[in-house]
Amino acid sequence: MDAETRATPDKAAPTSTAPGWTDPPPHVPPELVVDFCRFTDDRLRREPHRRVSEFYATLPPVFWTPRNGGHWIAARSSPALAMLKRPDLFSSDPRHCPAMVREPRTNPNQYDPPEHTQMRAVVGARFDVGAIPALEDGLRARARALIAEAAPRGRVEFLSELAQRYPVEIFLEMAGAPLSDREALLGMVERFTRAPDLADRLAALRELADFLEVYIEERAACPQGDLLSAVATGRAGDRPLNRGEQRGMAALLFLGGLDTVAAMLSFIMDYLARHPGQYRRLVTEPDLLPRALHEMIRYFGVASMDRAATGDFEFEGLRFRAGDRISFTTQTYGLDNPRIENPLEIDFDRRMAPHNIFGAGAHRCLGAHLAYAEMRIFLQEWLARFDHFEIEAGAEPETFSGIVWSPVAVPLVWDPSVLRDPPDAAAKGDHG
């Protein structure tokens, strides 16, 4: 990696002739300029939650990076939360910032209230907390089947063989898309979330929307009661969604459903494999799981988001100009709360600590309740079979960076001769 992408606060900032550098605008004070790339910085390659959090602790709470076209980064949870709760100042609408323009415009996350509220209502009830219990038997059956398939082998690459199948297959079923589309869809989603080049990301998004438009047309002609049917027949207020809105909503649903849970669950399993004492506590104290899972979610956030300044104004002592882009590294917002003692430690005995891992304000993640249920149920089923498992010898943790962080691989091993018998068909009663 070039030296300029590894610059730290005590190093001189590179000159405007450095590759990839965009000169800061006049309203950005020099002391707030930090050379940090959220796609290529070395800190993102291994233990990114800890390393990026420690790095951010040495910086201003909100700083400007000249990378990726130049933009602000809200590095701390406190100013980030305040900003995310002001869509009138920090907007999701891409008309405020050319760098946020997408085709299709993803929906509802690139809309602000009241449009956002109308768009979210198209599929919102399907992800509401009250809808989750009806899904649990299906979640449990799929988790149980995938674990039973892997258990006799004594080894699994968790990310690709389990994590990218479990939530992805659940979502494909909810959406009414065939499982045979899984690999093609995953490839498009990964290009959008991880490619450093904006043009590559936008091309992947268009490809994803084009792919899904075939299903939208089918569901518009013959609704089937699934998510894509809801999109194809949805209405924003008193009018039907137009085709661009349908494409954007379908694309966003797949971006969320095919990547974020797989990434977070993989971080969690990697952690448990490397910390057998913590895992053993969950085996022997099953009632600890809901609190422990919340604690690991707090630590292992995966998704970031962007907003744009809607005009020229001052906010918490900073000057913003219309069109300024602000990136929110929500992956680290559970790790800098001053009310949390030792936030870089995962403590299963901690009372559920606040975090903004799923966003904040009107745009809080639509699928947060489903994501939590998927992870809780998978871990319950894994705990029911395995007294012990570990990381394959010599495997070092590496991370994909980008809009969504994810382990590169999580190779797990165990002794198949000491597995516990599969649980019976009775679902466990814990609803977290």
Buried (B, 14 or more C-beta within 10 A) or exposed (E): EEEBBBBEBEEEBBEEEBEBBBEBEEEBEEEBBBBBBBBBBEBBBEBBBBBBBBBBBEBBBBBBBBBBEBBBBBBBBBBBBBBBBEBEBBBBBBEBBEBBEBBBBBBBBBBBBEBBBBBBBBBBEBBEEEBBEEBBEEBBBBBBBBBEEBBEEBBBBBBBBBBBBBBBBBBBBBBBBEEEBBEEBBEBBBBBBBBBEEEEBBBBBBBBBEBBBEBBEBBBEEBEEBBBBBBBBBEBEEEEBEBEBBBBBBBBBBBBBBBBBBBBBBBBBBBBBBEBEBBEBBBEEBEBBBBBBBBBBBBBBBBBBBBBBBEEEEBEEBBBEEBBBBBBBBBBBBBBBEEBEEBEEBBBEBEEBEBBBBBBBBBEBBBBBBBBBBBBBBBBBBBBBBBEBBBBEEBEBEBBBBBBBBBBBBBBBBEEEEBEEBBEEEBBEEEB
